[in-house]
Each structure stands twice: as structure tokens, then as C-alpha cells.
């Protein structure tokens, strides 16, 4: 019987290396591929995080130790067009983007999957912590949260289509915790067994995203007015890209209560400030919605929702908007710092523990405020 062939996206980290080793041990014909995505202007090339030159060498050594072929694909231009351009565009709109979500959607599970198929692979595998299963009742593939909820990455994977889910393997989603991953790596003698997890945006230099925007989009860093909810000027900001919803740092002092960022108006280059209690929203609107476990939203739907990667889930009621691809969500309990540009991901289930299946998600476009005067912050 012919062995199934799988391409493993090897980032140079321990997760993808262990993924390759597990699949080889399971009898797959495994090919390791690393994407060259760092930009020529970046100082990340040699020592940066995911997919930097140093990471490529780590992936190559791991593949050799595991005993699989390894190749490097030049994705620099594609990555720049799909991920970096979107990152800059979102800041120009006064939003806070999540580039990892876009990278997963367009780079890994569209373009890399296409390359894997050209190599005759049956599957693409990644080191993500998530689970995939086929639901016989619905006839749909489902993305589930990882067994280890502390490492779960389903939030950043909600954009996977039914086709991508049908051709993807994520063996680490079934492991008890990250310690189990590192133990497998250590038992295999991989030098990256204790390599720290990458924490930063891969294309952003060590001195931060603002430095990156100073070079690529200086228009996002023009000084402008800070106004309160009544529209009265109370200070000056040093560029809206320096701020995100809920931020207190670099806000005017000397007021009766601490001030926080409530909203960013890119059209007028204005920052709206207010009190902490003004940050709470009763809901939000989201666009570019993608549905996963369900084909579409059928009327009012109760779900669990995450509005940021490291956030906790909260109960929401979802309704279709009058506009295609948009939804309106209302929280059961008001939530703090709902941020346009961030993803909202919805999970099915009657309670938090049962809410493991990803229903779908979208990009937050507007928050529904509790304070009528705070509409200026949307």
C-alpha cells in the first residue's frame, strides 16, 4: 500500500519539528518545507524569529536529524503582498491588525497548500495546536480547540476553508501540553528541544512595529488631536498607530480620572479618550465573516466568543447583518476594549467547556457602546 505523502511547514521551531517526527513515525512520507519570508531591509534575517535565516538553518538541522528531505521556498514577495501590505493598510484605517491570522489564511493554507499539492502531497501539516475532525452528521470538517487550552491556536486558524481542513493535519493539538512536545524533541535528540517560543511579529524588527511603520507608513504616525467624548480637545497624540483601544500609556495626565484610548479616527487623525468604564461595550459588528462548522449563520445563534488571541471566551448572541458577510454580536456581559481590526472567533456549545468547535469568525469593524456619548469612539 502506497504511503500517504505530507508536507510539513517547518518554521525552525520545536512544534513543527516534532510534527514532522510524529508523522514520520506514523508511517507518512514526510517532506519538510520552510518559507523564506524575511524582507531584505529587515535586520531579522539572520537572528529573527519564525522563518528567519537562523530559523531556516534550525529547520534544516531538525529535518536532517529526523531523516526527511527539506526544502526552502522563496515567499518574500507573496508574503509582502498578502500580509505586510494588509498590516500597513489596517493601521492606516486606525485599526489594530492581527497579521498571524492573515498569514495562516493566505500564505500557509492557500499558497503553501497549493505548492504541497504540486509536489503530490496528500496533506499539509503544521505545528499549530488545534484539532480537525469530520462530522458525519453535518458532512463538514470541523476545527476544534486543542486539548491544551493554554496552547490552543484555533483563534488564529478560523479562516481555514472546508477544503483546507480536509487536507490539513495538526497532530500537536492532541498532546496534553507543551512539555509533552518538548519531551518528544528531547527524546529525538533535537537541538531545538528547549528553543523559546517565538513571541514577536516575524517581519517586525526587534525595536517594534512603530519603527517598522516609521519606514513603511510614516503617515500613520502624524501628530493629531486627542479629544474627549464631547469632542473637546484635551491633548495631542504622536500618531494613531502608536495606540490601540484600551491603552493608557502616553495619554494626557492631570485629569480627575485616568484616561484610556476609546477610539481612533483615521479620517481626521483624531484619538478619542475617556474613562475606563467607557471602554465596555455591549457588542460589536464584524465583517469579512467566514463560517467553518456551519455553512452559514441561520438566524439568531448563541455562541462563545474570543475577541483577542489571549482573551477569555464570553457568551454572545449572533445575528446576521443587513449587509452580506457581516454579523452583529451582543454580549451577555459587557466586555472591555473591543478593538476594530482584531478577529472575533465564535465557538459552539452550551457551556464554556463544551464550546470547542469553531463556528467561524470575522474582523471586528465597530463596537456597540453602552454610553451613547461614546458613539464618537466607533
C-alpha positions as CSV (number, residue, x, y, z in Angstrom):
1,X,0.0,0.0,0.0
2,X,1.4,3.4,-1.0
3,X,2.3,5.6,1.9
4,X,0.4,9.0,2.2
5,X,2.7,12.0,1.5
6,X,2.6,15.0,3.7
7,X,4.4,18.4,3.5
8,X,5.2,19.8,6.9
9,X,5.6,23.6,7.2
10,X,8.8,23.8,9.3
11,X,9.3,27.2,10.9
12,X,12.5,26.3,12.7
13,X,10.8,25.9,16.0
14,X,10.2,22.8,18.1
15,X,6.5,22.5,17.3
16,X,6.8,22.0,13.6
17,X,9.9,19.7,14.0
18,X,8.0,17.4,16.4
19,X,5.1,17.4,14.0
20,X,7.3,16.1,11.3
21,X,8.7,13.4,13.6
22,X,5.3,12.3,14.7
23,X,4.0,11.9,11.2
24,X,7.1,10.1,10.0
25,X,6.7,7.7,12.9
26,X,3.1,7.2,11.9
27,X,4.2,6.0,8.5
28,X,3.8,9.0,6.3
29,X,6.2,10.0,3.6
30,X,7.3,13.4,5.1
31,X,8.8,16.4,3.3
32,X,9.8,19.5,5.3
33,X,9.4,22.9,3.7
34,X,10.4,26.2,5.2
35,X,9.2,29.5,3.8
36,X,11.7,32.3,3.2
37,X,9.6,35.4,4.1
38,X,12.0,37.8,5.8
39,X,12.5,41.1,3.9
40,X,15.8,42.3,2.6
41,X,15.5,45.6,4.6
42,X,14.9,43.7,7.8
43,X,17.6,43.0,10.5
44,X,15.7,39.9,11.4
45,X,17.2,37.9,8.6
46,X,19.9,36.0,10.5
47,X,18.7,36.0,14.1
48,X,15.0,36.7,13.9
49,X,12.1,34.5,14.8
50,X,9.8,32.4,12.6
51,X,11.2,31.8,9.1
52,X,14.3,34.0,9.5
53,X,17.6,32.8,8.1
54,X,18.5,31.4,11.5
55,X,15.2,29.6,11.7
56,X,15.8,28.1,8.3
57,X,19.0,26.6,9.5
58,X,17.3,25.2,12.6
59,X,14.6,23.6,10.4
60,X,17.3,22.2,8.1
61,X,19.2,20.6,11.0
62,X,16.0,19.2,12.5
63,X,14.9,17.7,9.2
64,X,18.3,16.0,8.9
65,X,18.1,14.6,12.4
66,X,14.6,13.3,11.8
67,X,15.7,11.9,8.4
68,X,13.4,13.7,6.0
69,X,14.1,15.9,2.9
70,X,13.9,19.6,3.5
71,X,13.4,22.5,1.0
72,X,13.2,26.3,1.2
73,X,10.6,28.2,-0.8
74,X,11.0,31.9,-1.5
75,X,7.8,33.5,-0.4
76,X,9.1,37.0,0.2
77,X,7.1,38.8,-2.4
78,X,3.9,36.8,-1.8
79,X,4.2,37.4,2.0
80,X,4.8,41.1,1.5
81,X,1.8,41.5,-0.8
82,X,-0.6,39.5,1.3
83,X,0.5,40.0,4.9
84,X,2.7,43.1,5.2
85,X,0.6,45.3,2.9
86,X,-2.6,44.3,4.8
87,X,-0.8,45.1,8.1
88,X,0.0,48.6,6.9
89,X,-3.4,49.1,5.4
90,X,-5.1,48.3,8.7
91,X,-3.0,50.8,10.6
92,X,-3.9,53.4,8.0
93,X,-7.5,52.7,8.8
94,X,-7.0,53.3,12.5
95,X,-7.3,49.6,13.3
96,X,-5.1,47.1,15.2
97,X,-4.4,44.1,12.8
98,X,-3.5,40.5,13.6
99,X,-1.0,39.5,10.9
100,X,-0.8,35.9,12.0
101,X,-4.5,35.3,11.1
102,X,-3.8,36.7,7.6
103,X,-0.6,34.7,7.2
104,X,-2.4,31.5,8.1
105,X,-5.2,32.2,5.7
106,X,-3.4,33.3,2.6
107,X,0.2,32.1,3.0
108,X,0.1,28.7,4.7
109,X,-3.4,27.3,4.0
110,X,-3.8,28.7,0.5
111,X,-0.4,29.2,-1.3
112,X,1.7,26.7,0.6
113,X,-1.1,24.1,0.4
114,X,-1.1,24.7,-3.4
115,X,2.6,24.0,-3.5
116,X,2.2,20.9,-1.4
117,X,-0.3,19.6,-3.9
118,X,2.0,20.3,-6.8
119,X,4.5,18.1,-5.0
120,X,1.9,15.3,-5.0
121,X,1.3,15.6,-1.2
122,X,-1.9,14.3,0.2
123,X,-1.8,16.7,3.2
124,X,-0.2,19.8,4.6
125,X,0.8,19.6,8.3
126,X,1.7,22.4,10.7
127,X,2.8,22.7,14.3
128,X,-0.3,24.5,15.3
129,X,-2.2,23.5,18.5
130,X,-5.7,22.7,17.1
131,X,-7.7,19.6,16.1
132,X,-9.6,18.7,13.0
133,X,-12.3,16.2,12.6
134,X,-15.0,15.2,10.1
135,X,-18.6,15.5,11.4
136,X,-20.6,12.7,9.9
137,X,-23.9,14.3,10.8
138,X,-23.3,17.7,9.2
139,X,-21.0,16.5,6.5
140,X,-18.5,19.2,7.3
141,X,-14.9,19.3,8.6
142,X,-14.6,21.0,12.0
143,X,-11.8,22.9,13.7
144,X,-11.6,22.3,17.4
145,X,-9.7,23.8,20.2
146,X,-6.5,22.0,21.3
147,X,-6.5,19.6,24.2
148,X,-4.1,22.0,26.0
149,X,-6.2,25.2,26.3
150,X,-3.2,27.2,27.3
151,X,-1.6,26.5,23.9
152,X,-4.8,26.4,21.8
153,X,-4.3,28.3,18.5
154,X,-7.8,27.8,17.0
155,X,-8.4,31.6,17.3
156,X,-5.8,32.2,14.6
157,X,-7.0,29.4,12.4
158,X,-10.7,30.2,12.0
159,X,-10.2,31.2,8.3
160,X,-9.4,27.7,7.2
161,X,-11.9,26.6,4.5
162,X,-13.6,23.2,4.3
163,X,-11.1,22.2,1.6
164,X,-8.1,23.3,3.7
165,X,-9.4,21.5,6.7
166,X,-9.8,18.3,4.7
167,X,-6.1,18.5,3.6
168,X,-4.5,19.5,6.9
169,X,-3.0,17.6,9.8
170,X,-2.3,19.1,13.2
171,X,-1.0,16.3,15.4
172,X,0.1,18.5,18.3
173,X,-3.5,19.5,19.1
174,X,-4.0,16.2,20.8
175,X,-1.0,16.4,23.1
176,X,-1.6,17.1,26.8
177,X,0.7,20.2,27.0
178,X,3.8,21.8,25.6
179,X,6.0,19.9,27.9
180,X,5.0,16.7,26.0
181,X,6.1,18.4,22.8
182,X,9.5,19.3,24.2
183,X,10.0,15.8,25.7
184,X,9.4,14.2,22.3
185,X,12.0,16.6,20.8
186,X,14.5,15.9,23.6
187,X,14.0,12.1,23.2
188,X,14.8,12.6,19.5
189,X,17.9,14.5,20.3
190,X,16.8,17.7,18.5
191,X,18.9,20.7,19.4
192,X,15.9,22.9,19.4
193,X,14.1,20.9,22.1
194,X,14.3,23.9,24.5
195,X,14.2,26.7,22.0
196,X,11.9,29.5,23.2
197,X,8.6,30.1,21.5
198,X,8.5,33.0,19.1
199,X,6.6,35.9,20.7
200,X,7.0,38.7,18.1
201,X,5.6,39.5,14.7
202,X,8.0,37.8,12.4
203,X,8.6,40.7,10.0
204,X,8.8,43.4,12.6
205,X,12.3,44.4,13.8
206,X,13.4,44.0,17.4
207,X,12.7,47.6,18.3
208,X,9.0,47.2,17.5
209,X,6.2,47.7,15.0
210,X,6.3,51.5,15.3
211,X,9.9,51.6,13.9
212,X,8.7,49.4,11.1
213,X,5.8,51.8,10.3
214,X,8.1,54.8,10.5
215,X,9.9,53.4,7.5
216,X,6.9,51.9,5.6
217,X,4.0,54.1,6.6
218,X,5.1,57.4,8.2
219,X,1.6,58.8,7.5
220,X,0.2,56.7,10.3
221,X,2.5,58.5,12.8
222,X,1.5,62.1,12.2
223,X,0.6,64.1,15.3
224,X,-3.0,64.9,15.9
225,X,-5.7,65.8,18.4
226,X,-6.8,63.9,21.4
227,X,-10.5,64.7,22.2
228,X,-12.9,63.6,24.9
229,X,-16.3,62.1,24.3
230,X,-17.8,65.6,24.0
231,X,-15.3,66.4,21.2
232,X,-13.3,68.9,23.3
233,X,-9.5,68.8,22.6
234,X,-7.6,67.7,25.6
235,X,-4.1,66.9,24.2
236,X,-2.1,65.8,21.2
237,X,-1.1,62.3,20.2
238,X,2.1,61.3,18.3
239,X,0.4,59.2,15.6
240,X,-2.6,56.9,15.9
241,X,-0.5,53.8,15.1
242,X,1.1,54.3,18.5
243,X,-2.2,53.5,20.2
244,X,-4.7,50.8,20.5
245,X,-8.1,50.5,22.2
246,X,-7.8,50.3,26.0
247,X,-4.3,51.8,26.1
248,X,-3.4,54.1,29.0
249,X,0.3,54.7,28.2
250,X,1.1,58.1,26.6
251,X,-2.3,59.6,27.5
252,X,-2.8,63.1,28.9
253,X,-2.4,63.3,32.7
254,X,-3.9,65.8,35.2
255,X,-7.5,64.7,34.8
256,X,-9.9,63.7,37.6
257,X,-9.6,60.0,36.4
258,X,-7.1,58.1,34.3
259,X,-7.7,58.4,30.5
260,X,-7.8,55.5,28.1
261,X,-8.0,55.2,24.3
262,X,-11.6,54.7,23.3
263,X,-11.3,55.1,19.6
264,X,-9.1,56.1,16.6
265,X,-10.5,58.1,13.8
266,X,-8.1,57.7,10.9
267,X,-10.0,60.1,8.6
268,X,-9.5,63.0,10.9
269,X,-6.3,61.7,12.6
270,X,-8.1,62.0,16.0
271,X,-7.8,59.9,19.1
272,X,-10.9,59.7,21.4
273,X,-10.2,59.4,25.1
274,X,-12.3,58.5,28.1
275,X,-12.6,56.7,31.4
276,X,-12.1,53.0,31.9
277,X,-15.9,52.5,32.3
278,X,-16.4,53.9,28.8
279,X,-14.3,51.1,27.4
280,X,-17.0,48.5,28.0
281,X,-19.1,47.5,25.0
282,X,-22.4,45.6,24.8
283,X,-21.5,44.2,21.5
284,X,-19.9,44.7,18.1
285,X,-20.2,44.4,14.4
286,X,-17.8,42.2,12.3
287,X,-17.2,41.9,8.6
288,X,-15.5,39.5,6.2
289,X,-17.0,36.7,8.2
290,X,-16.0,33.1,7.4
291,X,-18.0,30.1,8.6
292,X,-16.5,26.8,9.4
293,X,-18.5,24.2,11.3
294,X,-21.7,25.7,9.8
295,X,-22.3,26.7,6.2
296,X,-23.8,30.0,7.2
297,X,-25.5,31.7,10.1
298,X,-29.1,30.6,10.3
299,X,-30.9,33.3,12.3
300,X,-30.0,34.3,15.9
301,X,-27.3,32.0,17.2
302,X,-25.9,31.7,20.8
303,X,-22.2,31.1,20.9
304,X,-18.9,31.6,22.8
305,X,-16.6,34.4,21.5
306,X,-13.0,35.4,21.8
307,X,-12.2,39.0,20.7
308,X,-8.4,38.7,21.1
309,X,-5.8,35.9,20.9
310,X,-5.0,35.7,24.6
311,X,-8.5,36.7,25.8
312,X,-11.1,34.6,27.6
313,X,-14.3,33.4,26.0
314,X,-17.6,35.2,26.6
315,X,-21.2,34.4,25.7
316,X,-22.7,36.2,22.7
317,X,-25.8,36.2,20.6
318,X,-25.1,36.4,16.9
319,X,-27.3,37.9,14.2
320,X,-26.9,38.4,10.5
321,X,-26.4,42.0,9.4
322,X,-28.4,43.5,6.5
323,X,-25.0,43.5,4.7
324,X,-23.6,40.3,3.2
325,X,-20.6,38.9,5.1
326,X,-21.3,40.9,8.2
327,X,-22.8,40.0,11.6
328,X,-23.9,41.8,14.7
329,X,-22.9,40.3,18.1
330,X,-24.3,41.2,21.5
331,X,-22.5,40.1,24.7
332,X,-24.3,38.5,27.6
333,X,-22.0,40.5,29.8
334,X,-20.3,43.7,28.6
335,X,-16.7,43.3,27.5
336,X,-13.8,45.7,27.8
337,X,-11.7,47.1,24.9
338,X,-13.4,45.6,21.9
339,X,-10.8,46.5,19.2
340,X,-11.5,47.1,15.4
341,X,-9.1,45.1,13.3
342,X,-8.9,42.2,15.7
343,X,-10.6,38.9,14.9
344,X,-13.7,37.8,16.7
345,X,-13.9,34.0,16.7
346,X,-17.1,32.1,17.6
347,X,-17.3,28.7,19.2
348,X,-20.3,26.4,19.5
349,X,-21.5,24.7,22.7
350,X,-23.9,25.1,25.6
351,X,-21.2,26.0,28.1
352,X,-17.6,27.2,28.1
353,X,-16.1,23.7,28.3
354,X,-18.4,22.4,25.6
355,X,-17.6,25.3,23.3
356,X,-14.7,23.7,21.5
357,X,-15.9,23.7,17.9
358,X,-15.1,26.8,15.8
359,X,-18.3,28.0,14.2
360,X,-16.5,30.8,12.3
361,X,-15.2,34.3,12.8
362,X,-14.7,37.8,11.3
363,X,-12.9,41.1,11.7
364,X,-14.3,43.5,14.3
365,X,-15.3,46.7,12.5
366,X,-17.3,48.6,15.1
367,X,-18.1,48.3,18.8
368,X,-21.6,48.8,20.2
369,X,-21.1,51.1,23.2
370,X,-23.0,51.3,26.4
371,X,-22.5,55.0,26.7
372,X,-24.5,56.8,23.9
373,X,-22.0,59.7,24.1
374,X,-19.2,57.1,23.2
375,X,-20.5,56.6,19.7
376,X,-17.8,59.0,18.6
377,X,-15.3,56.3,19.6
378,X,-16.5,53.8,17.0
